[in-house]
Amino acid sequence: MALTRPPRLHDGSRDLERAVAELRERLPEPLAALARLAFNYRWTWLPDGATVFSHVDPALWGRSGGNPRWLLEAAAPRRLRELAGDPGYVKRVAELVARFDEELARPPAALGPAETRQVRDLIKQLRAEGIGIFLISHDIHDVFDLADRISVMLQGKLVGTVNKDDVTVDQVLAMIIMGKKPGEVTQSDIAGLH
């Protein structure tokens, strides 16, 4: 079966909310929360995140390039119903979603705009004073604005460390999503990110 690329999201959160809702409707209720995770790559930080998705259909997971949205859109409805009836799998999904929600609740995600600005200003001040900062962030814009070097971990393993000035945002996204170092990324890979 050939996988077609899901439509690109153009107008920000409104498109994203609609896409999540549409994918959620396709999934049986016990698996519906996977729709949220399919659009937010923070789940890759969790050790068993990929395992939960790959269990849907290992061959399809491989053909999708590890893209949970494609996987869930292409998965056979019968297989999704089978998994929804598997108490062990439903429990693993619930545990993954709970850990995902815990990650979202951690600072600075819980900071308001004023507090976030204060933290950014403090990091910049300390940096100007020559003090090293180890920043962990899911916000690619913060990373590029505040970091000199970027290290990417995927499923608990270091993909690599790069100098910010030597890479593009797309190359770092390929590290995050595909586990590929900048020299390994093709134009086709980058096109697949969009």
C-alpha positions in Angstrom: 0.0 0.0 0.0 1.4 3.4 -0.9 1.3 6.1 1.7 0.2 9.5 0.7 1.4 12.5 2.6 -1.2 14.0 5.0 -2.2 17.5 4.0 0.1 20.3 5.2 -1.2 22.4 8.0 -1.2 26.0 6.9 -3.0 28.3 9.3 -1.6 27.3 12.6 -3.5 26.1 15.6 -6.9 26.1 13.9 -5.7 23.6 11.2 -3.9 21.6 13.9 -7.0 21.3 16.1 -9.1 20.3 13.1 -6.5 17.6 12.0 -6.3 16.2 15.5 -10.1 16.1 15.7 -10.4 14.3 12.3 -7.8 11.7 13.3 -9.4 11.3 16.7 -12.8 10.5 15.0 -11.1 7.7 13.0 -9.8 6.0 16.1 -11.8 3.8 18.5 -12.4 5.6 21.7 -9.8 3.7 23.8 -7.1 4.8 21.4 -8.4 8.3 20.6 -5.8 10.0 22.8 -3.1 8.8 20.3 -4.4 11.5 17.9 -3.0 14.2 20.2 0.4 12.5 20.4 0.6 12.0 16.6 0.8 15.7 16.1 3.3 16.5 18.9 6.7 14.9 18.8 7.3 15.2 22.5 6.3 11.6 22.8 9.6 10.7 21.3 11.2 11.7 24.6 9.4 8.8 26.3 11.3 5.5 26.1 8.3 3.4 24.9 6.7 6.1 22.7 7.7 4.5 19.4 6.9 1.1 20.7 3.3 2.0 21.3 2.9 3.4 17.8 4.9 0.6 16.1 2.7 -2.0 17.7 -0.2 -0.8 15.6 1.4 -2.3 12.5 5.2 -2.8 12.6 5.6 -3.0 8.8 3.4 0.1 8.2 5.3 1.9 11.0 8.6 1.3 9.1 7.1 2.4 5.7 5.8 5.6 7.4 9.3 6.5 8.4 8.2 6.6 12.1 5.4 9.1 11.4 2.5 8.4 13.8 0.0 10.5 11.9 0.6 8.6 8.6 0.5 5.3 10.6 -2.8 6.0 12.3 -4.4 7.3 9.0 -3.3 4.3 7.0 -3.8 1.6 9.6 -6.6 -0.9 8.9 -9.8 -0.1 10.9 -10.0 -3.7 11.9 -6.5 -3.6 13.4 -7.4 -0.5 15.4 -10.5 -2.1 16.8 -8.4 -5.2 17.8 -6.0 -3.0 19.7 -8.9 -1.1 21.3 -10.1 -4.4 22.7 -6.7 -5.4 24.0 -6.6 -4.3 27.7 -2.8 -4.5 27.8 -2.3 -2.2 24.8 -5.0 0.2 26.0 -3.2 0.4 29.4 0.1 1.2 27.6 -1.5 3.9 25.6 -3.0 5.4 28.8 0.4 5.3 30.5 2.1 6.9 27.6 -0.5 9.7 27.4 -0.3 10.2 31.2 3.5 10.6 31.0 3.1 12.9 27.9 0.7 15.1 29.9 3.2 15.2 32.8 5.9 16.4 30.4 3.6 19.1 29.1 2.9 20.3 32.7 6.6 20.8 33.6 8.1 24.3 33.5 8.6 26.3 31.4 5.5 25.0 29.7 3.6 26.1 32.8 5.0 29.6 32.7 3.0 32.5 31.3 4.4 34.9 28.7 5.9 37.4 31.2 7.6 34.6 33.1 8.9 33.0 29.9 10.3 36.3 28.8 12.1 36.7 32.2 13.6 33.2 31.9 14.8 34.0 28.3 16.3 37.3 29.5 18.1 35.7 32.4 19.6 33.0 30.1 20.8 35.7 27.7 22.3 37.7 30.6 24.1 34.7 32.0 25.3 33.7 28.5 26.7 37.3 28.1 28.6 36.8 31.4 30.2 33.7 30.0 28.2 31.3 32.2 27.3 28.0 30.5 23.7 27.0 30.5 22.3 23.5 29.9 18.8 24.3 28.4 16.3 21.5 27.7 13.5 22.8 25.5 10.9 21.5 23.1 10.6 24.9 21.5 12.8 25.0 18.4 12.7 28.8 18.3 14.0 29.0 21.8 16.7 26.5 21.0 17.9 28.5 18.0 17.6 31.8 19.8 19.3 30.8 23.0 21.7 28.0 22.3 25.2 27.8 20.8 25.3 24.0 20.5 22.3 21.7 20.1 22.2 18.1 21.3 19.3 15.9 20.2 18.1 12.8 22.0 15.7 10.4 20.5 14.2 7.6 22.5 16.8 8.0 25.2 19.8 7.9 22.9 22.0 10.8 21.7 21.5 11.5 18.0 24.2 14.1 17.9 25.5 17.5 18.9 25.8 20.3 16.4 26.8 24.0 16.4 23.7 26.1 15.9 25.4 28.2 13.2 26.2 25.2 11.1 22.7 23.8 10.8 19.2 24.7 9.7 16.0 24.3 11.6 15.0 21.6 9.2 18.2 19.7 9.8 17.6 19.8 13.6 14.0 18.7 13.1 15.3 15.7 11.0 17.5 14.9 14.0 14.5 15.1 16.3 12.0 13.3 14.2 14.1 10.9 12.1 17.2 10.4 14.2 19.4 11.5 11.3 22.5 13.7 11.6 22.7 16.7 9.3 25.1 15.0 6.9 22.6 12.1 6.6 19.5 14.1 5.7 18.4 14.3 2.1 16.2 16.9 0.4 13.5 14.2 0.3 13.7 13.8 4.1 13.4 17.6 4.6 10.4 17.7 2.2 8.8 15.0 4.3 9.0 17.2 7.4 6.6 19.7 5.9 
